[in-house]
Amino acid sequence: MDGFEGRGAVITGGASGIGFATASELARRGAAVVLGDVEGPALEQAVARLRAEGLDAHGVVCDVRHLDDVIHLADEAFRLLGRVHVVFNNAGVAVAGPIAQMSHDDWRWVIDVDLWGPIHGVEAFLPRLLEQGEGGHMVFTSSFAGLVSNVGLGPYSVAKYGVVALAEALAREAKANDIGVSVLCPMLVGTNIGDSERNRSTDYGGPVRQAVPTPDTAGEGVLDADAVAGLTVEAILANRLYVLPHQASRGSIRRRFERIDRTFDEQAAHGWDY
């Protein structure tokens, strides 16, 4: 993709955090944006902020857990914008604590939002991008925890690993249709994901615990959402698969793959050399 002027973009989790920052960045570069979010009042405020800058922005209430909601988001996006070229599957939640303490509802909630949400995004938008025939780009928010599993974030890591796998497979399959793919894998970003339990509905038991420690937005190693959005938008232009904002994650990622590679030598040393 050589630019965003005249392009259409859809961002889930668009009312705050990385989603809103990316919507702002895309709109300032000339895209018309549709923000999807489960929080209606916050969504209205987000759209109003963008329109106050003279930007082309729209909002659609959307709960990414439900395929029908995401299909409705796609319907509205194409109705409002005419064409869609960028789809950012960004909405996410988290629950913290040891795996042994996770309830079945904890697992369901995190996986329904963090993994089924992106899957629904692919189901709702990919066929339309293919039919449109103008290429495009699909973006996914995963996490550093989707590359190196984090202690105390078991369900979140499981879901985010799945998002990385989805992005990697889709990147290979969609390349021939000029549809690029990027997956964002940050460490701490100054967002309100630490308060994601506010959106935990009663079918998962309602809010039961603090999801994750809310980062101090001025804390060491915590990146500003606007900076992450800028890097993500540049990755779209460069058709870069992995978006890795934190240099601090590099050593852990390297050590993980070194451990995997070393296993072949260890097995061979014990006679397993098939």
Phi, psi and omega in degrees: 000130187260004179164176185242358180299124180078005179269159174251138181225143178236134183228120174273157189061034191274357185277348183201174172059218182298323180299311180293319180298321180288321175301317179298315181297315180295317181294321179292339178267007173109358180279150166268133189238145170242122178262129173251137178200152180280341183262103184301308181299317178296324179295316178300318180295320181296315179296319179297322178297317180292317180295329178296338176270004181081019183266153182272100186222146180220157179233142176225122176294129186209127173256107189293349176297336188249122181302319181301322178296319183287325174297319176297320177301316179295316178303312182293321181298315180290328177292316184284323187257339184086309179224149177233134182236333180237128176236117182249104178275092193244336186303138181199159177222170178209149173231134182254150176139162179298149179303323181298339181261358181284133174274167177298324178294325176301311180299313183299314185297310183295316182289323179298320181278309192280334180248310178294329177303305176299323177299316177299323177300320178292315181299320185280326189254326186301313179302326181286324176295319179295316180293324180297324173072023181245018184071205180144193182208133174248131183239144180230137171267112170256234184184161165307326178291351173269357176243326177224112185297135184261134173298135180086000179227044185303302180300320179298315179296318179302313180295317184287329171300318178299323179295319177298316179298319178300314181295317182296317179293316182295324180301321181285322185283326187268353185303319183295339179261015177061033175251114179274165181220138174226146176232122183271126184231072182274164164273228184285132175232147182286080179232181179257028179298335178296343180249026184292342177299342179300335181256014179277114187279170186294338178289354171244019180091359182071179179300124183237341181199165171292129185296296178215157177302126179289122184291142169291118187297344177256006184288161180295131178083356179267117182272149176288139182300326180295321179293318179295321178298318179299317179294321180295317179295321176296325178294324176299313181297325181273356187051050180266124185293308184262134176243112189235088188289333188258112175301332182296341181278347190297316182296317180295320178296317179298315182296325178299312182288331174295320177296319178297312181297320183295334181300324178300317179293320180295319178294318180297324179295339178255020172093001179265093185232032180288000000 
